[in-house]
Amino acid sequence: MNLFDVYSLWDIEPIKAEGCKVWDTKGTEYLDLYGGHAVISIGHSHPHYVQALQEQVARLGFYSNSVQNSLQHELGEKLGELSGYPDYSLFLCNSGAEANENALKLVSFHTRKRRVVAFREAFHGRTSGAVAVTDNAAIQAPFNQGHEVTFLPLNNLEAVERELCKEDTAAVLIEGIQGVAGIFVPDTVFLQGVRELCSRYETPLILDEIQSGYGRTGDFFAHQAAGIRPDIITTAKGMGNGFPIGGVLISPNFEAKKGMLGTTFGGNHLACAAAIAVLDVIKEEALMKNAREMGAYLTDKLSTIEGIGAIRGRGLMLGVTFRQQDATIRNELLSRHHIFTGGARNNVMRLLPPLSIGYGEADHFLAALQETLNRPGDTIS
């Protein structure tokens, strides 16, 4: 049986990784500044993480949500403490798309409404509801297009109020920082204004922190820089450091009813062990502080390199544009310097390294980028 051919693949097969480094089948060492779509939060193969998974799978890898699982409670307590949301409830699932699906379902149950306000260039996932609120018609099948979604420009409060005053909106959904769009940060005043409007019109506010959460920006969640508290927060990617897990943080305003949400694999024993280990390492190794410091260092040094245009983002969620729109820069970094970076819309290079990245690794990347941009254009391939 062949694989269903939907991915554009690099001709590289990683077989080993540690910290911010990856090795392929040929023994070539790579610097990982992408973390597999911002998934690797505490570094590849962290010893505490590996030990936690090994010990848990030796005891019990899985049982369904029809029994007690104290690991779920431990995860909830540690996540509440570290994130600053101890009074919220936690629903566990398997991915970011599933987290957004459940968040949308929950607000619709709560408000008895169906229309969602989302934002242009948004990306929220590929399942039915999640892809409907994603501003990319190319990945929406006709089946997905029956959802009622209104896309608005980012940072336009007047547009948000025009929609909310219709009083037919189930929720406003926004990313803490738009990732796939090219690292666009909502203005602080805008986020604060959206929060106020949602409260005024009794419309739940959902913050999608799937890529921008879990310490990546230097705060646990990106929206916390604006001093707001959403009604629902969705998370995934960095939550399990590679083990599939997602979560929905739910304010006390929502009432749980038996059967309204559910999942077979969500919150399983192995997933919880992975997520607990991630929180332990983030706290014990002060990785949010490291994300702030290394993000500031990278931003400062990048701003001095000739040929770089805008640098957007916060912490270790950065988007870099180039004055000459050359799509081969990422290819050159990978093929010549063995450095993984991420792409995004609008020819943006995304930097989403493990939160444990150090100065030596940052300097290695900066020197490679400087050399790449200094090479004659006809030698870049």
N, C-alpha and C positions, 0 to 999 in steps of 0.2 A: 504493500500500500504506500503510495506517495503522499507527502504532506501537501495540504491545500496551500497553493502558492500565493500568499497574500502579503508576504513581507519582503522588502528590499534588504538583502543581507550583505554585510561586510564578509569578505572571504577570510574570516578569523574565527577560530574556535577556542575560547578560553576554557582551560581545564583546571586552573588553580588560581587562587587570589588570596591576598593578605593586605589588610590596611587599605591603602589607596592604589595598590598594584595588582596587576592581573598578568598571568602567563598563558600563552597559547600552546597548541600541540607541538609547535616547533621549538618551544622554550623561550620564545621572544617575550621580553618583559614590557608591559604597557603601564602608563600612568592613567588612572581612571578618574577623570574629572566630570564624569556624567552619572556614575553610580546606577546604571541601568534604569534611566528615567527617574532619578532622584530617590531610588529605592534604598540604596545602601547608605544608611544614616550613621552607623557607628563604626564603619569600616568592614571590609571583607574578613570573614573567618575570625572574628574577635573571640579570644579564648573563653571569656565568660559566656558569650552567646552559644558557642559550640558546645561547651560543657552542659549548659542548661538544656539544649535540645537532646544531646546524647542521654543525659540522665532521665529526661522525661519519656523519650521513646522507649527506653528500657523498662519503664514502669507501665505506662499506658499512653498510646499514641492518640487514640480516638474513642470517644463514645458520644452519643447524640445529646441534644439539649433536652432530653426527657429525664435526665438525672441531675443531681447536684454536681457542680464543678467549682470547687473553691478557688481554682486558678482564675476564673473569670472575676470573682470578687477581689482577689488580690490585684489583678490588672486594673480594675476599675478604681480601686483606692489609690494606687500609685499614679495612674493617669490623672485622676482628679487633683491630686496634690501637686504634681509637677506642672500641669497645664494651668492651674488656677481655677478649675471648674469642679470643685469637690461636691457642689450641690446639684450637679447635672447627673442624669442617668446615662447609661452606656448600653447601646445595642451593638453586638458584634456580628460581623459578616466577613466576607472573603476578599473584597476588592473595593477600589474607589468607586467604580461604576455602581456596584451593588449598594454601597453606602449612600450614594446620591439617589438611587431608586427608592430606597427605604425612607430617606428624608422627604422626598417628594410625596410618597404615599402617606407618610405620617401627617404632613401639613394639610393634605387634601382631606384626610379623615377628620382632622381637627377643625378646619374651616368650612368643610362641605363645599369647597370651591375647586375649580380645576385649572384655571389659567395661571401660568407662571411668567413672571418678569425675569428675564435673564439679560445678558449683555453681549454686544457684538464682539466677535473674535473669541468668545468663550469656548472652553473645552471642559466637558463634565463626564465623558465616558462614552461607551459604545453600546450599552444595552438600551432597551426601547425608550424609556423615559429620559435617561441620561443623554442619549444621542439627540433626542428631540430638543433638549435645551442647550445643545452644542451648536454653535454658529458655523456649521460646515455642511452644506447641502450634499456634498460629494459622498459623505459617509452615512447619509440618511436614506434608508429604503422607504418605499411608499408606506409600508406598515408603520414606520416611526412617525410619519408626518401628520397623523391625526390628532396629536397632542396640541393643546392651546398654549402657545408660547409667543411672547412678545419680546423682541430683542431691542435693547436701547443702547445708545452710545454711552461709553464709560465716562464718568465724571460730569454727567449732566443731570443735576438734581431736578430741574424743571420737568424734564422728560419723565423721571420717576414719579413725581407727584401727579402729573397728568394721567398716568396709568392707575395709580393707587386710589385716586379720588373716584374712580369708576366703581370701586368697592366690589369687584368681582375677582380679585387676585388671591390665589391660594398662598403664594409666597414670592419673595424676591430672592433670587439665587445669584451669588457673586463669588468669584475666586478671591482669596486673600491677596494673591498676586497672579495675574494671568500668565500662565507658563507657556503653553503651546503657541499662544498668540505672539510671543516674543518678549516675555518678561515686561509686562506693563503693570505698574503699581497704581492702584486706585488712590486718588488724593485723600489725605486724612480728612479734610473738611467734607469731602464727598461721602466717605464712609460714615462719618458722624451724622451727616444729613440724612442718609438712607436709613440709619438706625432710628433717627427721630421720626421720619415719615412713616416707617413701618409701625412704630409704636402708636403714632397718631391715628393711623388708619387700621389698626389692629390686624396687621398683616405680618406673618412670621418672616423673619430674616434668616436665610440659610447661608452660612459661610463655607464654601468649598475650600478646605485646607489640605486637600489630598496631596498636592505637590508642594505647597508652601508651608505646610505645618511640620510638626515634630522637630522644632528647634532650628529648622533650616535657615530662617531669616535672623536668628539671634534671639527672637522671642519664641515661645513655644508655638504659638500660632501667629501668622503674619498680621491678622487684624488687631492684635493686642497693641500694636504700635499706635493705633488710633484711639485706644482707650474705650472701645465699645464691647458689648456683650451680645452676640447673636442669640437667636432662639434655638438654633440647631447648628452644629458644626460637623462636617464630614471629614474623615481622615482615612488614610491607607498608606501607600508607598513606604515611607520611612518607618512606619509603625512596626513592621516585622523584620526589617533589614534583609528582605529577600524571601521570608516565609509569607505566603499569602494570608493577609488579614486586613480587615477594614473595620471602621467603627463609626457610629453615629452618636454624638454627644447631644443630649436632649434636655432642654431646660425644664424646671419643675412645672411650667405652665401646661405641659402635655400629660394627659392621663393614659397610662398603659392599660390595655384590655387584652385578655388572653386570646392569642391567635391572630392579632392584628398584624404582626410582623413575624417572620420565621425564617429559618435557614437550617439546612442539614449540617454543613461543615463549619459554619461560622462560630467562632469562639471555642474551637476544639482544643484539646489539651496541648498539643504540640504548638499550635498557633499562639496560645496564651503564654506558654513557656518562652517562646521567641519574643513576644511583645514585652513581657516582664523584664527579660534580659536587656532589651533595648533601653527601656526606661532606667534600669539600674545603671547602665553605662553612661547614658546621657547625663544623669545626675552626678555620679561618682567622678566622672572625668571632665565635668564642666564643659560639655560640648556646645552648649548654647553660647557660652562666653567665647569659646574658640571660634564658633561660626561668626560672631560679631567681629572679632579681632581679625580673623583671616579674610573675611569679606571686605573689611575696611582696607586691609593691606593690598589685596588684589585690585580693588577699585582705584586706590591711590597710584599703584604702579602702572596699571593699564592706562590711566589717564595721561601718562608721560610718553607712551609709545606712539610714534608717528604712524599715521594711517588708520588709527582707531577713531571711530565717530562717537556715538552715544554709548554710555555704560549705564544700564538700568538694573534695578533690583536692590535687594538688601541681603546682608549676610552672605551665605553661600548659595544664593539663588540669583545669579547674575546673567544678564543678557548683553552681549557685545556686538555692536554694529561696526562696519568698516566703511571708510570714506569712499573706497572703490569697491563696488558691489561684486566681490569675487567669491563665488560659491565654492571655489577649490581650496580655500584656506583650511577648512576642517579636514579635507582629504589629505592635504599636505602634512598637517599635524599628526594625522594617524599613520600615514604610510612612511613618512621620513623620520618623524620624531617619536612615533609609537605613543601618542597621547589621544585618549578618547575624549571627545567633547560632544555636546548635543546640538542638534539643529532646531529650528523653529520657523514659523512663518516669517516672511519679510527678510529672509537672508540673515537671520540673527543666530549667533553662536551662543548656546546656553551652557553655563558652567554650573553643575550641580554635584560637586564632589562629596565624598563622605565628610561628615562634620568633624572628623578627626584629622583632616589634612594639616600638614605642617608647613613651615616657612621654606624648607628645602624643596619640597614638592611644588610649592607655589612658584618659587624662583626658577625651577626647571621648566615649568610651563611658560613663564614669562619670557625666558631666554629663547625658547623654541618659537614662540609667537613672534618675537622681535626678529629673529632670523628669517622666518617665513615671510613676513611683510617686507623685509629688506631685499628679498631675492627678486630678480627681474621677473616680470609677469609671465614671460614666455617659458620660464623654467618650472613653473608651478603646474603640477598635473594631478 
